């Protein structure tokens, strides 16, 4: 993700290479290139202009230290503004309650059902909490079956009611079951439509009002660019959700949604999802994403992924085998399997500064 934007921004900064100081002329040239790069990344003109205006104000107000080159100073300013536009810091979800209720909303095809299962797996594995999935998408025929299959994969129970078409009834009964059987978290997968329409908005608003969720998340397909931002804006006006989830970040996405959505809706991006694997879900850290956009890598996320997959017992055994010269082909295979669990090699390489 963000490869094209990264390349374009790197070219923009080269305008300042060899310059002795920041001036209005070289800043204007650099910002013109940055604006084009943002527009090509499917960032709206209004957002791109506001971003460049803020960078210009900061750049012209800077006293460049003799030890810092103008190009490096501009990279720092752009980095800080990128992080600011995307939300400054990561935001956790609120799952406190009896039970904590997470409502998942979005359009058809945005990846709501898959994300619901990924979130359940994440809460179960990282927080050690029991989760109940509620299948409230009665509009799409295969949605309930899909959630059941995913629930089996991750070992999470899915609450369904055969033949019932009322999502509010299903959601309320799922919450009652969670209270009586000691589930601290309920995740409600809701119905989407092919486009925003009144029927969809009325249904999701009624469901939101009926269950009073502790957290409402709006799922957006990152590949839809500016359409995703506009859809999020409409949903937020009716639903007032707490955060955004960007899915399909491994696809042909140019990054426009990630850069625009917080600015337009005022709501933070909380998760990014890539791929179909249940573990392919990451907390959204604006500063780390800004690092990756500017080719600085993301070593912190890389270390966190390694720690998640690290098997201390296996590592001790491997060390002993290496010391005794007994490290065999199967041991090498097991090492490769552990690395594969961390995710796509291309994505991992992108987290290492200068590799990409």
C-alpha positions, -999 to 999 in steps of 0.1 A, spaced: 0 0 0 10 36 -6 39 26 -30 29 52 -57 24 80 -32 57 72 -16 76 74 -49 59 106 -59 67 123 -25 103 112 -27 106 129 -61 90 160 -47 116 163 -20 144 160 -45 136 196 -56 151 208 -24 182 186 -27 213 207 -29 195 239 -18 212 259 10 180 271 26 142 270 24 128 298 3 93 307 -9 102 297 -44 116 262 -37 88 255 -12 62 265 -38 78 241 -64 80 213 -38 44 218 -27 31 219 -63 46 184 -67 33 172 -33 -2 184 -42 -1 165 -75 11 134 -56 -19 136 -32 -44 142 -60 -30 111 -78 -34 92 -46 -72 100 -47 -71 126 -20 -98 152 -26 -87 186 -39 -99 204 -7 -79 181 16 -48 183 -6 -50 221 -7 -55 223 31 -26 199 37 -2 219 14 -13 252 30 -5 239 64 29 226 53 37 259 37 29 279 69 52 256 89 80 255 63 82 293 60 82 297 97 111 274 102 146 284 111 167 257 94 195 245 116 229 244 101 231 207 108 198 200 90 193 203 53 162 219 38 152 186 22 153 169 56 134 197 73 106 194 46 104 157 51 100 162 89 72 188 83 53 167 58 57 136 81 42 155 111 13 169 89 5 134 75 3 120 110 -19 149 121 -42 145 92 -46 108 99 -54 113 136 -21 119 154 -23 88 176 -39 53 176 -73 50 193 -85 19 211 -121 5 209 -144 6 238 -156 -29 248 -164 -22 284 -199 -31 295 -222 -59 304 -215 -70 277 -194 -46 255 -213 -42 222 -195 -35 189 -217 -27 160 -202 -31 125 -217 -11 96 -209 -4 60 -218 -11 24 -219 -45 7 -186 -58 -4 -166 -36 20 -156 -66 41 -178 -62 71 -184 -99 78 -147 -108 74 -137 -79 96 -162 -90 123 -145 -124 125 -110 -108 125 -120 -85 153 -134 -114 173 -102 -134 168 -81 -103 178 -101 -97 210 -100 -135 218 -62 -139 212 -48 -106 224 -72 -97 253 -82 -133 263 -119 -124 263 -148 -146 252 -166 -132 222 -201 -138 207 -207 -130 171 -243 -120 162 -253 -127 126 -277 -97 119 -271 -95 81 -305 -109 70 -303 -91 37 -275 -110 20 -283 -147 17 -247 -160 22 -237 -136 50 -250 -158 79 -233 -189 65 -201 -170 59 -200 -158 95 -206 -194 107 -177 -207 87 -154 -179 99 -166 -185 135 -157 -222 133 -122 -212 119 -114 -190 149 -133 -210 176 -159 -182 183 -196 -189 187 -220 -173 162 -255 -165 173 -282 -170 146 -320 -174 144 -331 -195 115 -358 -178 94 -359 -146 114 -356 -115 93 -357 -88 120 -320 -78 128 -331 -59 160 -347 -91 175 -316 -112 167 -292 -85 181 -312 -82 214 -314 -119 219 -277 -123 212 -270 -96 239 -293 -115 264 -275 -147 256 -241 -130 262 -253 -116 296 -267 -150 308 -237 -171 295 -209 -147 305 -197 -134 272 -180 -100 279 -181 -89 242 -207 -91 215 -199 -82 179 -229 -74 156 -225 -79 119 -251 -59 101 -265 -58 66 -251 -36 39 -265 -25 5 -249 -19 -29 -252 19 -23 -264 43 4 -302 43 5 -329 54 29 -339 18 37 -303 9 47 -299 41 68 -332 37 86 -325 0 94 -290 7 107 -302 38 127 -330 17 143 -306 -11 152 -280 14 166 -308 30 188 -321 -4 199 -288 -20 211 -270 12 223 -235 -1 213 -204 8 233 -185 10 200 -197 16 164 -173 9 136 -178 19 100 -160 -5 75 -147 11 43 -132 -6 12 -99 14 8 -98 6 -29 -129 29 -35 -109 61 -27 -129 93 -26 -162 73 -28 -153 57 5 -148 91 21 -182 104 9 -200 72 20 -183 75 55 -195 112 56 -232 102 49 -231 73 74 -215 95 101 -243 121 98 -269 94 105 -250 70 128 -224 91 145 -200 61 146 -169 60 168 -143 49 143 -134 37 108 -119 4 96 -100 4 62 -102 -30 45 -84 -44 14 -53 -24 21 -33 -51 3 -52 -43 -30 -46 -17 -56 -52 11 -31 -36 46 -36 -41 57 0 -65 86 -5 -91 72 19 -66 68 47 -54 104 42 -88 120 38 -113 102 60 -102 116 94 -102 151 81 -136 148 64 -155 129 92 -136 139 122 -136 102 133 -103 82 138 -92 52 117 -90 24 143 -80 -7 122 -65 -15 89 -72 -50 74 -54 -67 45 -60 -102 31 -84 -129 41 -63 -144 69 -79 -140 103 -47 -126 118 -43 -99 91 -57 -71 112 -36 -42 125 -43 -13 149 -40 20 129 -10 40 141 -9 74 122 27 81 129 38 47 117 18 49 85 33 84 79 68 67 83 59 41 57 45 67 33 78 86 34 99 54 30 111 54 67 99 19 73 80 8 104 104 -11 127 81 -9 157 52 -28 139 78 -53 125 91 -60 161 55 -63 174 46 -89 146 78 -108 155 69 -108 192 34 -121 185 47 -151 166 78 -157 188 78 -191 204 103 -189 233 104 -227 239 111 -234 202 138 -206 201 156 -222 230 155 -256 213 168 -241 181 196 -224 199 207 -257 215 206 -275 181 227 -248 165 253 -250 193 255 -288 189 255 -286 151 222 -306 149 201 -280 131 184 -300 103 161 -294 74 129 -298 94 142 -271 119 148 -248 90 113 -255 77 98 -246 111 117 -213 111 103 -204 77 68 -213 89 72 -189 118 83 -161 95 53 -168 72 29 -163 101 41 -127 103 24 -120 70 33 -111 34 71 -108 28 65 -77 6 47 -60 35 74 -70 60 101 -56 37 82 -24 35 86 -20 73 124 -21 70 138 14 64 153 17 29 141 -17 17 105 -13 4 
